[in-house]
Amino acid sequence: MTPMQPQLITTPNLEAPDDFYEALIEAHQGLSTEESHAFNARLVLVLANHVGSLAVLREAFDAARAG
Amino acid sequence: MIDYQSLRFDYTRHADQDAAAPARHPVVVVGAGPVGLTLAIDLALRQIPVVLLDNDNSLSSGSRAICFAKRTLEVFDRLGCGDRMVDKGVSWNVGKVFFHDEQVYRFDLLPEPGHERPAFINLQQYYVEGYLVERAAALPLIDLRWNNKVTGIAQGDDGAVLTVETPEGEYRLQAGYVAACDGSRSNLRQMLGQEAKGRVFRDRFLIADITMDAQLPTERRFWFDPSFHPGQSVLLHKQADGMWRVDFQLGWDADPVEERKPERITPRVRALLDSIGFEGVQFQIGWASVYTFACQRMERFRHGRVLFAGDSAHGVSPFGARGANSGVQDADNLAWKLAAVLAGDAPDALLDSYASEREFAADENIRNSTRATDFITPKSEVSRLFRDAVLELTKRHAFARSLVNSGRLSVATVLRDSPLNTPDADPFAGAMVPGAAAADAPVRRADGSTGWLLRECHVARFTALVFGTGDAAERSLQALKSSDLALHVVRVEGTGTGADAELATQRYDAQPGTVYLLRPDQHVCARWRHPTAAKLRAALDHALAKA
């Protein structure tokens, strides 16, 4: 039996959506636009490493592209 | 000591120039650089006479290619000149990457023991060419003609007629096959109306040979955005004779003529040396060049009787040392096939596999080289944003270090999908899949002496590695014997005569009786737990494109 390929979770999965969103915006507090872009880039890389699976990350790229 | 850079070779008139009709030769190799010389020597060792034409009468000017990979050294060993290269060159395995002035990443390209050769040596291209020329001179089957420039080609069904220009006028030559090893601006490619296509990178780099007396570890050092050269990258590498290679990224707007002047180079080198603790060290600037590069290849490496090898067929950025090294692998791949076809042991179709295997390899090299280049010289704002984000994160997070790409260095291409491979019928683990270049390992010979596995392989023929002892090994040997094939048999016994003997067994995931069939270029083409004579014969026919 082949193990199930991991899939991108697009159903609600955040344990505290409003708290997360507030924290995300707060994390950008005091940063210039340029600094925020750099922050976001580092954030993407950190999260990508956490996810690990290239297949899931590709699905995430598609989801983000589709908007 | 010979100064290979200033050596000049005499043009001599050849009887072919006075022949009434063009003289016919089985193979004419065009271009006596590292690739053409490797090919000519390899062919001569297989008893094929070769005419080797070079358009001038000197070796490489400047150090140019300096990093010669383990696989290339193993090819040079087979040709009988690896020891000289390694003795003269600077061996290294370790690379360090710096961001700003802080080390963020260190890699070891050969982290395991039990290999005869290091991951790399650094040696100026003129030494490599000089040693190959001297090796070629010892082989009577090689007819090396300096100042012989090919200016025309007409192909027919059974060969090609070349027009050759010399200091004493033109003559014509007939060739059964032509190997175009004539470099990135290949004349033969142009004459056949072909081109190499790909991506040109809008960036300029200053490359210079610096001679100085400085004690630094022999490792590759690469800086992103160092304080001594802000916003750009720098590479520092040691070569033979106390010479160092420096490579400064300059950006697209740099003036290539101005930047090559010593008064412009000196302050750049001074700033580099000062920043690494060599404030007082004096240096001299030798050869220098400002270059741009493209990652590109010809669509097909075979055009009738003409086979393209090395830079004529494909080009990469220098980050990864994939230019000269892949060219030598081209020659390594082509020589035994040409020899087999010319000897009547294989159909002409075998040469199609040269093209398909090396086109596949070129794609791999271009992919790696392009990725490194995109990291070193980001082509868009967002590309630079992510590049800098990776470098920032390396300071505190190990995962980011694996993303840092200052060049993924040349290793032999695994010819996984080669039409010459016989697919596995038995389960095997490990890296020695059909298509892989055979891994080296220490071996103990029957007389008790020790050696290296790759040295035991035959320089010209197919080799069968037979692992283990006992009944299973005896049955495999019997199958080899009754197959009646002209194979060179190497027994790898691994009977517990120390950890070394086990390494070969591990690397090949071998059990008693396991047999690997290696092509003359040492790539695995088939393997079995329990071979039969019929399977061996079928695999050999397959590897010669007979089936």
Chai-1 contact restraints between the chains, C-beta under 6 A:
chainA,res_idxA,chainB,res_idxB,connection_type,confidence,min_distance_angstrom,max_distance_angstrom,comment,restraint_id
A,H37,B,L385,contact,1.0,0.0,6.0,A-B,restraint_1
A,A41,B,L385,contact,1.0,0.0,6.0,A-B,restraint_2
A,A41,B,F386,contact,1.0,0.0,6.0,A-B,restraint_3
A,A41,B,A389,contact,1.0,0.0,6.0,A-B,restraint_4
A,R42,B,A389,contact,1.0,0.0,6.0,A-B,restraint_5
A,R42,B,L393,contact,1.0,0.0,6.0,A-B,restraint_6
A,L45,B,A389,contact,1.0,0.0,6.0,A-B,restraint_7
A,N49,B,F399,contact,1.0,0.0,6.0,A-B,restraint_8
